[in-house]
Amino acid sequence: MFKYDIGVGVNYRVQSGYGFTRVISASLPNAGTVQFFLDDLDNQYSETVPILDVRIDKTVVFGRYRVGVMLDAYNLTNGNPVSNVNIVNGTHFNRSIATLDPRAVQLGFRFEF
């Protein structure tokens, strides 16, 4: 809490990348077509993702009622690392299919009675 009862919350986290490897299909006698990992999952990792989120809030009291305003900002550093890739064997292997969501701001109100 700061002067004038303005609250600030900061969340900084670093998420490690996940292990992945190529998935290939093979025909096996008496089992049909099966898929399996070509390599150990510990050999390749996606990017490590640092994320900074901030919240600022202020609550005002009107008699027995309380009104709060909250401003949330997500991914302030605006990082855009790849968060998912195609692992199926072929020409699209390791193609990016998802990245971290871009910077976003949210405004919220709370009314307590």
N, C-alpha and C positions, 0 to 999 in steps of 0.2 A: 504494500500500500504506500502511495506517495501522498504528497500534499493534496488537499481537497478530496481525500478518499478515492483517488484514482488507482485502480488495481492494474497491475501488469504481470502477465505470466509469460515465460519464455520456455520453449521446449526445443532443445537441439538434440538430435539423435543421429547416429550413424548406423546404418543397416548393412551388414556384410552381404556380399553377393552370394547367390546360390550356385551350387555345383550343377553342371549339365554336361551331357555328352551326346554324341550322335546315336540315333535309334535306327536300327536296320531290321529289315524283314528277311526271314529265311524259311524255306519249305523244309519241313522235317518229316521223315517217314512216320506214319501212324499218328501224327500230331497236327498236320496241316501247316498253314502259314502262321508263324509266331514272330513277335517283335522282341528285340532285346537290346540292351545297351552295348555299344561297341567297345567302350573304354570305361575305366574307373571314373566315378563322379567327382573324385577329388582332383582330377587333372585340369579342369577348366572351370572358371568361376565368372559369373557376371560381375558388373562393376559394383563397387562399394558406393552406397548412396547416403550422402549427408543431407539432412533436412532441418530447416529452421522454421518454427512456427511461433507466432506471437499473438497474445490476446491483451487487449486494453479494455477495461470496463469501468463504469461509473454508475452508482446507484443513488437515487434521490428519494427522500422520504416526504410524502404528502399525507400528514395525519397518520392514519393506520395503513395507508397504502405505500408500496415501494415500487418504483419504476427503475429498471436497470437497462443500460445500453451497453452492448458488447461489440467490439470490433475485432474480428479474427483475421489474421493474415497467415496463409499457408505457403510453404516453400519460398520463403523470402529471398533465398539465394538464387532462386530460379534455375536450379540445376535440372538437367534433362537427361540423366543417364538412361541407358537401355535397361528396362526392367523385365523383358521377356524376349526370347528368341525362338525361332523355329528349330526344333531338334530332330525332325524327321530327315532321314538320309535323302540326298538328291541335290538338285541345283539350288533349292531354297534353304538348305541347311545354314544355320547361324544368321539368317536374315532377321532383322529387328521387327518384332510385331507389337511392341508396346514400350513406351517411355514413361518416365515419371510425369505426373500431371504438372502443368505450368503453375506459376504463381497465381494465387486466387485470394480474394478478399471477401469476407462475409460480414454483414451487419445484422445484429440480432437485438431483440427487445424482450424484456421480461417484466411482467406485471404481477405483483404479489398482493393478495388481499386477504 
